[in-house]
Amino acid sequence: LLFPGTGDILSELQEDTVFFGSLGAQWRHWQSAPIKAQLEWHTGFYKDSGLRYLGDVLQLTFGASWEISPTLHFDFAIAEDIKEEASPDVNFHFTLRVRTP
């Protein structure tokens, strides 16, 4: 739940309350490379704008983590907009994480 307050741009169209939700799951078929999925949603920040990009968003992210070593991990994910033209069509995420002992 977000209460964005009043901004300087399009303040008359800003919503007073924005709702957020997400649901995630992980499957460890391979111990060193779990597969992950996440569904994210939020209501629009602006009302009655007529622009889909300023409305509700529904996005699905699917990816995996790979444990290269106990201290080195590589993450990869693809995010797709489920509600078309409400968020970027496709996003690619790459992360290389190093853990220090």
Backbone torsions as a table, in degrees:
resi	resn	phi	psi	omega
1	LEU	NA	131.0	-178.4
2	LEU	-130.2	134.9	172.5
3	PHE	-111.4	93.8	-169.7
4	PRO	-68.7	-16.1	-176.9
5	GLY	77.1	-166.0	-178.1
6	THR	-108.8	127.8	179.0
7	GLY	-103.8	179.3	-179.1
8	ASP	-87.4	-22.7	-175.5
9	ILE	-104.7	124.7	179.3
10	LEU	53.0	39.6	-175.2
11	SER	-59.8	-29.5	-179.7
12	GLU	-72.8	-17.2	179.2
13	LEU	-100.8	-7.2	-176.5
14	GLN	-67.9	139.1	174.2
15	GLU	-76.0	147.2	177.3
16	ASP	-78.9	-28.5	-176.9
17	THR	-137.1	135.1	175.8
18	VAL	-123.6	129.1	-179.1
19	PHE	-98.7	140.9	179.4
20	PHE	-125.7	150.6	174.3
21	GLY	-156.0	149.1	175.5
22	SER	-151.6	153.2	179.1
23	LEU	-140.1	128.6	-177.7
24	GLY	-131.1	155.8	178.1
25	ALA	-146.2	153.0	178.1
26	GLN	-136.2	137.4	179.3
27	TRP	-122.5	123.2	-177.2
28	ARG	-104.6	64.0	175.6
29	HIS	-66.7	-41.9	173.9
30	TRP	-109.4	123.1	-174.9
31	GLN	-56.9	-37.4	-175.9
32	SER	-90.6	-0.5	-178.8
33	ALA	-146.7	73.9	178.8
34	PRO	-68.9	145.2	176.9
35	ILE	-97.5	138.9	-174.9
36	LYS	-129.8	149.9	174.7
37	ALA	-141.9	145.9	179.7
38	GLN	-145.9	135.5	175.7
39	LEU	-111.6	126.0	-177.9
40	GLU	-123.3	144.4	-178.1
41	TRP	-146.0	146.4	166.7
42	HIS	-154.7	152.3	176.3
43	THR	-76.4	168.7	-177.0
44	GLY	-71.3	152.8	176.7
45	PHE	-85.5	-18.3	-178.5
46	TYR	-128.1	148.2	-180.0
47	LYS	-108.9	147.6	173.6
48	ASP	51.5	35.5	-179.4
49	SER	-84.0	-24.8	-176.2
50	GLY	81.5	-3.3	178.6
51	LEU	-103.1	122.1	-178.7
52	ARG	-62.5	-30.6	-178.9
53	TYR	-66.4	-17.3	179.6
54	LEU	-101.5	7.2	-178.7
55	GLY	-100.4	-154.6	179.9
56	ASP	-64.5	149.8	-179.9
57	VAL	-127.1	137.8	173.1
58	LEU	-136.0	120.6	-173.1
59	GLN	-136.3	139.4	177.8
60	LEU	-113.1	130.1	177.0
61	THR	-117.9	134.1	-178.6
62	PHE	-134.9	133.1	-179.0
63	GLY	-168.4	-164.3	-178.3
64	ALA	-153.0	159.1	172.4
65	SER	-116.0	145.3	178.7
66	TRP	-127.7	119.4	178.2
67	GLU	-86.0	98.7	-179.5
68	ILE	-70.2	-41.0	175.0
69	SER	-151.4	172.8	179.4
70	PRO	-59.0	-21.5	-178.6
71	THR	-111.9	-2.0	-176.8
72	LEU	-129.1	123.1	-178.7
73	HIS	-128.8	142.9	176.4
74	PHE	-120.6	126.4	178.4
75	ASP	-112.7	142.2	177.3
76	PHE	-139.1	137.1	178.1
77	ALA	-151.1	152.8	173.7
78	ILE	-121.9	128.3	177.3
79	ALA	-110.6	132.1	-177.8
80	GLU	-125.6	137.6	177.2
81	ASP	-78.0	122.5	177.9
82	ILE	-80.1	-43.0	173.7
83	LYS	-88.6	106.1	-173.0
84	GLU	-60.6	145.3	177.8
85	GLU	60.2	23.6	177.3
86	ALA	-108.6	-13.4	177.8
87	SER	-156.6	172.3	178.3
88	PRO	-53.8	141.9	-173.7
89	ASP	-60.1	-51.6	179.9
90	VAL	-140.4	137.2	174.1
91	ASN	-124.2	142.3	175.5
92	PHE	-116.3	131.4	-178.5
93	HIS	-119.6	131.4	176.0
94	PHE	-131.8	130.6	178.9
95	THR	-138.2	134.5	172.5
96	LEU	-115.9	116.1	-176.5
97	ARG	-109.7	134.0	176.1
98	VAL	-118.0	124.0	177.3
99	ARG	-100.9	131.2	177.0
100	THR	-97.6	139.0	-178.6
101	PRO	-69.9	NA	NA
